[in-house]
Structures are given as C-alpha cells and as structure tokens.
C-alpha cells in the first residue's frame, strides 16, 4: 500500500514534496489530503484510508498534473460522483486541461461545456459538431440533452436551497 504522496508521485518519480503538493493544490486535493490522519503520508487504498470517488479522481488528476503530459484522455471523469465531488473534480479538470490537447468522453455535459470543439455521437455515428453555444442554438440532439441535464441541475439546486 502507498501513501497519498507516493500515489501522486507516480506522475513523476523524481518529483519532490513541493511539486507533489503543488499538483495536489491544482487538483483541488490539498485540503482533504492535509486533513487525513497522517496528511500526505497517510496510506490510502486496500490497507489504508478509504477515499471517496471524488477524492480518488482528484488524486488521479494530481498525478496527471505532475506528469504534465501534452495529451490527456479523460473517460467519464465525473460519472458516479455526487454533486459536490463533481464540482470539485470539474474545477480540477479545467485546470488540468489548460495548454493541453484533451479528448474527453462524457455523458455529463458540464464536463465538456467549455470545450473548443464538441463532437456528438449517436449509435456510433457523428451527428453534430461545434461549441456548446452553437450546438444548443442548433436545436439538435446536443441541445435536447443539454436542456434535460441543466434543467435537472437547476431542480437539484432549488431542492437543496429549500432543505
């Protein structure tokens, strides 16, 4: 079993503690890592502290930040996360994507809303292509999906504010 710092360090085996902490800050992981019983030295995983899905995603993002790869592939990076974790992971992804070519596979449109180019596929075929704004304006499949997903988020926010 590895510590949180060692796990992030897989991104660059020569990274020092300062670089690992900087990557964690960029991935919005520093606060929860610092709060662990042993901080960054806490053993995580099978024999250690169990992390939430959002926390695991942010550690993976910190590893990618540390690696500084020019090309990123994100496959459903925010699926199966609660709303709070999704927000934190989305903020980390926005940081990670800066200055990199990024291919994002997503069903949650919030993950791709700010992309330079969105390709919409239906049954294995490309059916639309453009930016979020242009696809919404076009009124096709993407627009229908956006209306459903973003309407649900508004309802979720209203429900939370009433609780």
HUKAKA-V164950 format. One record per pair of residues at least 12 apart in sequence whose ideal C-beta (glycine too) atoms are under 8 Angstrom apart, sorted by the first residue. I is the first residue (numbers start at 1). J is the second residue. Records with the same first field share a line. If there is no record, write none. Layout:
I->J / J
//
This chain:
1->43 / 44 / 45 / 46 / 47 / 48
2->43 / 44 / 45
3->38 / 40 / 41 / 42 / 43 / 44 / 48
4->33 / 36 / 39 / 40 / 41 / 42 / 44 / 59
5->17 / 20 / 40 / 41
7->44 / 45 / 59 / 63
8->20 / 23 / 24 / 29 / 59 / 62 / 63 / 66
9->63 / 66
10->63
11->23 / 62 / 63 / 64 / 65 / 66 / 67
12->66 / 67 / 68
15->66
17->40
19->66
20->40 / 62 / 66
21->40
23->62 / 63 / 65 / 66
24->40 / 58 / 59 / 62
26->61 / 62 / 65 / 92 / 95 / 96
27->58 / 59 / 61 / 62 / 65 / 92 / 95 / 96
28->58 / 88 / 89 / 91 / 92 / 95
29->55 / 58 / 59 / 61 / 62 / 92
32->55 / 58
36->49
37->49
44->59
52->85
53->80 / 81 / 85
54->81 / 82 / 84 / 85 / 86 / 88 / 89
55->85
57->77 / 78 / 81 / 85 / 89 / 92
58->88 / 89 / 92
61->89 / 92 / 93 / 96
64->96
65->95 / 96
69->100
70->100 / 101
71->100 / 101 / 102 / 103
72->96 / 97 / 100 / 101 / 102 / 103
73->102 / 103 / 105
74->93 / 102 / 103 / 104 / 105 / 106 / 111
75->105
76->105 / 106 / 107
77->89 / 93 / 104 / 106 / 111
78->90 / 93 / 106 / 108 / 110 / 111
79->106 / 107 / 108
83->156
86->108 / 110
90->110 / 111
93->111
94->114
102->115
108->149
109->132 / 142 / 145 / 146 / 149 / 150
110->149 / 150 / 153
112->132
113->132
114->132
115->131 / 132
116->131
117->129 / 130 / 131
118->130 / 131 / 132 / 135 / 142
120->135 / 140 / 141 / 142
122->141
127->140 / 141
128->140 / 141 / 142
132->146
//
